[in-house]
Amino acid sequence: SHVQVSFDSPEFTADVDATGVLRILEAVRTNHLEKTCRIYQASTSELYGKVEEVPQNEKTPFHPYSPYAVAKLYGFWIVKEYREAYNMYCCSGILFNHESERRGETFVTRKITLAAARIAAGKQDKLYLGNLSSLRDWGYAKDYLECMWLILQQNEPEDFVIATGVQHTVREFATLAFHHVGIELRWEGEGVNEKGIDQKTGNVLVEVSPEFYRPTDVVNLWGDPTKAKARLGWNPSKTSFEELVALMVKHDMAKVAVERAGEQVKVNLAEKEEWSGTM
């Protein structure tokens, strides 16, 4: 479920995100579990890809722009086909970016919060990112799971957009993350020459690296959760963007503190062994 990795492993991505969904549906159908099993398929805002309209809702045309998105589009349509052809309770939630303290460290949001914590602790010098102007609709995974559960409680299966309806740039996320560790950034330059500078020290803490640009990049994802709010009674504003970033930074500051404590224990043990060896 990683857009960047899908460019390196498109066949594996298709096997998991496309054929994998089909296998689950077929397992339910061939074992005659249609009446007792409800299936939720985690779809993705990457389906909209090179977006044709903003914000995106359940009726917005799809334009996938990566091997991952193409595979997920098959997953979306095969769920819809099984629902209509075999009368199965299966549905998709078109999930916009949802983050939490448990987000993988290779994903940009967690990469930012962990780097901010490490830089503040003197454990890292600099953070390298890709397109700082990319727009995303970021929500809290815990809130999104509630929406997934609500989708499965309905009398009839339907597909829903799961989003907050609010956009932010990667630059905004980074600025807020560093703010929560006591560092205020100012931004200078444009494109690959843009830098995030510590206002207090003048040190460059964030730089752009072309290495993190995708071959085809989706730059404007913005979900419209109107249907989920109206049909499910779901509240997409339960956790704000600011609260989400604060939660992630707090977790990573604690993680860095534990790492430092562990390093100190190793140093103490090494010194003890060295001292014992001289006796």
C-alpha positions as CSV (number, residue, x, y, z in Angstrom):
1,S,0.0,0.0,0.0
2,H,2.8,2.4,-0.9
3,V,2.6,4.6,-3.9
4,Q,6.4,5.1,-4.3
5,V,7.1,1.4,-3.9
6,S,4.6,0.5,-6.6
7,F,6.8,2.1,-9.2
8,D,9.6,-0.3,-8.3
9,S,7.3,-3.4,-7.9
10,P,4.2,-2.9,-10.1
11,E,3.6,-6.7,-10.6
12,F,3.6,-7.4,-6.9
13,T,1.4,-4.4,-6.3
14,A,-1.2,-5.7,-8.8
15,D,-1.1,-9.1,-7.2
16,V,-1.9,-7.7,-3.8
17,D,-4.2,-4.8,-4.4
18,A,-6.1,-6.1,-7.4
19,T,-6.0,-9.9,-7.5
20,G,-5.9,-10.0,-3.7
21,V,-9.3,-8.4,-3.5
22,L,-10.7,-10.7,-6.1
23,R,-9.4,-13.7,-4.1
24,I,-11.2,-12.6,-1.0
25,L,-14.5,-12.0,-2.9
26,E,-14.2,-15.4,-4.6
27,A,-13.5,-17.1,-1.3
28,V,-16.7,-15.7,0.2
29,R,-18.8,-16.5,-2.9
30,T,-17.5,-20.1,-3.6
31,N,-18.0,-21.0,0.1
32,H,-21.6,-19.7,0.0
33,L,-21.0,-17.1,2.7
34,E,-22.8,-14.2,0.9
35,K,-25.5,-14.0,3.5
36,T,-23.3,-14.1,6.6
37,C,-20.2,-12.2,5.5
38,R,-19.8,-8.5,5.0
39,I,-16.7,-7.2,3.2
40,Y,-15.1,-3.8,3.5
41,Q,-12.4,-2.9,0.9
42,A,-10.0,-0.1,1.8
43,S,-9.9,1.9,-1.4
44,T,-7.8,5.1,-1.9
45,S,-8.0,8.7,-2.9
46,E,-5.1,7.8,-5.3
47,L,-7.9,6.6,-7.7
48,Y,-8.5,10.3,-8.5
49,G,-4.9,10.7,-9.5
50,K,-4.5,13.5,-12.0
51,V,-7.7,15.1,-10.6
52,E,-10.3,16.5,-12.9
53,E,-12.3,18.3,-10.2
54,V,-11.9,19.4,-6.6
55,P,-13.0,18.5,-4.1
56,Q,-13.5,14.8,-5.0
57,N,-16.6,12.9,-4.1
58,E,-18.2,9.5,-5.0
59,K,-19.1,10.7,-8.5
60,T,-15.8,12.3,-9.4
61,P,-14.1,10.5,-12.4
62,F,-11.1,8.4,-11.6
63,H,-7.7,9.1,-13.3
64,P,-5.2,6.8,-11.6
65,Y,-1.6,8.0,-11.9
66,S,0.6,5.2,-10.4
67,P,0.8,1.4,-10.6
68,Y,-0.7,1.4,-7.0
69,A,-3.7,3.5,-8.1
70,V,-4.3,1.4,-11.2
71,A,-4.3,-1.8,-9.0
72,K,-6.6,-0.2,-6.5
73,L,-9.0,0.8,-9.2
74,Y,-9.4,-2.8,-10.2
75,G,-10.1,-3.6,-6.5
76,F,-12.8,-0.9,-6.4
77,W,-14.6,-2.0,-9.5
78,I,-14.4,-5.7,-8.8
79,V,-16.1,-5.0,-5.4
80,K,-18.8,-3.1,-7.2
81,E,-19.3,-5.9,-9.7
82,Y,-19.6,-8.6,-7.0
83,R,-22.1,-6.5,-5.1
84,E,-24.3,-6.1,-8.2
85,A,-23.7,-9.4,-9.9
86,Y,-23.8,-11.7,-6.9
87,N,-25.8,-9.7,-4.4
88,M,-23.0,-9.7,-1.9
89,Y,-22.6,-7.2,0.9
90,C,-19.3,-5.6,-0.2
91,C,-18.3,-2.0,-0.2
92,S,-15.4,0.3,-0.6
93,G,-14.3,3.3,1.5
94,I,-12.4,5.7,-0.7
95,L,-9.9,6.7,2.0
96,F,-8.0,10.0,1.8
97,N,-4.7,10.2,3.7
98,H,-5.1,8.9,7.2
99,E,-2.3,9.1,9.7
100,S,-1.5,8.1,13.3
101,E,1.4,7.5,15.7
102,R,1.6,4.0,14.1
103,R,2.2,5.2,10.5
104,G,5.1,3.5,8.8
105,E,8.4,5.5,9.0
106,T,8.8,5.6,5.2
107,F,5.6,7.6,4.7
108,V,6.1,11.4,4.5
109,T,4.1,12.4,7.6
110,R,5.8,10.0,9.9
111,K,9.1,10.8,8.3
112,I,8.5,14.5,9.1
113,T,7.4,14.0,12.8
114,L,10.2,11.6,13.6
115,A,12.8,13.8,11.9
116,A,11.6,16.9,13.8
117,A,11.9,15.0,17.1
118,R,15.4,13.7,16.3
119,I,16.6,17.1,15.1
120,A,15.3,18.7,18.3
121,A,17.2,16.1,20.3
122,G,20.4,16.5,18.3
123,K,20.1,13.0,16.8
124,Q,19.7,14.2,13.2
125,D,20.9,17.1,11.2
126,K,18.5,17.5,8.3
127,L,15.3,16.3,6.8
128,Y,15.0,15.7,3.0
129,L,11.6,15.8,1.3
130,G,10.1,15.8,-2.2
131,N,7.4,18.2,-3.4
132,L,6.6,20.5,-0.6
133,S,3.6,22.0,-2.4
134,S,1.7,18.7,-2.7
135,L,-1.8,19.1,-1.3
136,R,-3.3,16.4,0.8
137,D,-6.5,15.9,2.9
138,W,-5.0,14.4,6.1
139,G,-7.2,12.8,8.8
140,Y,-6.7,10.7,11.9
141,A,-6.8,6.9,11.3
142,K,-8.7,6.3,14.5
143,D,-11.6,8.5,13.3
144,Y,-11.5,6.9,9.9
145,L,-11.8,3.4,11.4
146,E,-15.0,4.6,13.0
147,C,-16.3,5.5,9.6
148,M,-15.3,2.1,8.2
149,W,-17.3,0.4,10.9
150,L,-20.3,2.6,10.3
151,I,-20.2,1.7,6.6
152,L,-20.6,-2.0,7.5
153,Q,-23.6,-1.4,9.8
154,Q,-25.9,-0.1,7.0
155,N,-28.8,-2.1,5.6
156,E,-27.5,-1.8,2.1
157,P,-23.8,-1.8,1.0
158,E,-22.6,1.5,-0.5
159,D,-19.3,3.1,-1.3
160,F,-18.2,6.3,0.6
161,V,-15.5,8.9,0.5
162,I,-13.7,9.1,3.9
163,A,-12.0,12.4,4.2
164,T,-11.9,15.6,6.4
165,G,-12.7,18.0,3.6
166,V,-9.7,20.2,4.5
167,Q,-6.4,20.5,2.5
168,H,-2.9,21.2,3.7
169,T,0.5,21.1,2.0
170,V,3.5,19.0,2.9
171,R,5.2,22.3,3.8
172,E,2.4,23.1,6.3
173,F,2.8,19.7,7.9
174,A,6.5,20.1,8.3
175,T,6.1,23.7,9.7
176,L,3.6,22.5,12.3
177,A,5.7,19.4,13.3
178,F,8.8,21.5,13.9
179,H,6.7,24.0,15.9
180,H,5.7,21.3,18.3
181,V,9.3,20.5,19.1
182,G,10.1,24.2,19.7
183,I,11.6,25.0,16.3
184,E,10.1,27.8,14.1
185,L,10.8,27.4,10.4
186,R,11.0,30.0,7.7
187,W,11.0,28.9,4.0
188,E,13.2,30.3,1.3
189,G,13.6,29.5,-2.3
190,E,11.4,27.6,-4.8
191,G,11.1,24.1,-6.1
192,V,14.2,21.9,-5.6
193,N,16.0,24.9,-4.1
194,E,13.5,25.5,-1.3
195,K,14.8,25.2,2.2
196,G,13.3,25.2,5.7
197,I,15.5,27.3,8.0
198,D,15.5,27.5,11.8
199,Q,14.5,31.1,12.5
200,K,16.6,31.1,15.7
201,T,19.9,29.6,14.6
202,G,19.8,30.1,10.8
203,N,20.5,26.4,10.3
204,V,19.0,24.7,7.2
205,L,16.9,21.9,8.6
206,V,14.8,20.9,5.6
207,E,15.8,20.5,2.0
208,V,14.2,19.2,-1.1
209,S,15.7,16.2,-2.9
210,P,14.7,15.2,-6.4
211,E,15.2,11.6,-5.2
212,F,11.8,11.8,-3.5
213,Y,9.8,13.1,-6.5
214,R,7.6,10.4,-8.0
215,P,7.7,9.6,-11.7
216,T,4.1,10.7,-11.9
217,D,2.9,12.7,-8.9
218,V,-0.6,13.4,-7.6
219,V,-0.5,16.9,-6.2
220,N,-4.1,17.9,-5.4
221,L,-6.2,15.5,-3.3
222,W,-9.1,16.9,-1.4
223,G,-12.0,14.8,-0.3
224,D,-15.7,15.7,0.1
225,P,-17.2,13.7,3.0
226,T,-20.7,15.1,2.6
227,K,-22.3,11.6,1.9
228,A,-20.6,10.0,4.9
229,K,-21.7,12.8,7.2
230,A,-25.3,12.7,5.9
231,R,-25.9,8.9,5.6
232,L,-23.7,7.7,8.4
233,G,-23.7,10.6,10.9
234,W,-19.9,10.5,10.9
235,N,-18.0,13.5,12.1
236,P,-14.8,14.1,10.1
237,S,-13.7,17.0,12.3
238,K,-13.4,15.0,15.5
239,T,-9.6,15.3,15.4
240,S,-8.2,18.5,13.7
241,F,-5.1,18.6,11.5
242,E,-3.3,20.5,14.3
243,E,-4.3,17.9,16.9
244,L,-3.2,15.1,14.6
245,V,0.3,16.5,14.0
246,A,0.7,17.2,17.8
247,L,-0.2,13.5,18.6
248,M,2.3,12.2,16.1
249,V,5.1,14.5,17.3
250,K,4.4,13.7,21.0
251,H,4.7,10.0,20.2
252,D,8.0,10.5,18.3
253,M,9.5,12.7,21.0
254,A,8.8,9.9,23.4
255,K,10.3,7.4,21.0
256,V,13.5,9.4,20.6
257,A,13.8,9.8,24.4
258,V,13.6,6.0,24.8
259,E,16.2,5.6,22.1
260,R,18.5,8.0,23.9
261,A,18.0,6.2,27.2
262,G,18.8,2.9,25.5
263,E,22.0,4.3,24.0
264,Q,23.0,5.5,27.5
265,V,22.4,2.1,28.9
266,K,24.7,0.6,26.3
267,V,27.4,3.2,27.1
268,N,27.1,2.4,30.8
269,L,27.4,-1.3,30.2
270,A,30.4,-0.9,27.9
271,E,32.1,1.3,30.5
272,K,31.3,-1.3,33.2
273,E,32.8,-4.1,31.1
274,E,35.9,-2.1,30.4
275,W,36.3,-1.3,34.1
276,S,35.8,-4.9,35.0
277,G,38.4,-6.0,32.5
278,T,41.0,-3.8,34.3
279,M,40.5,-5.5,37.7
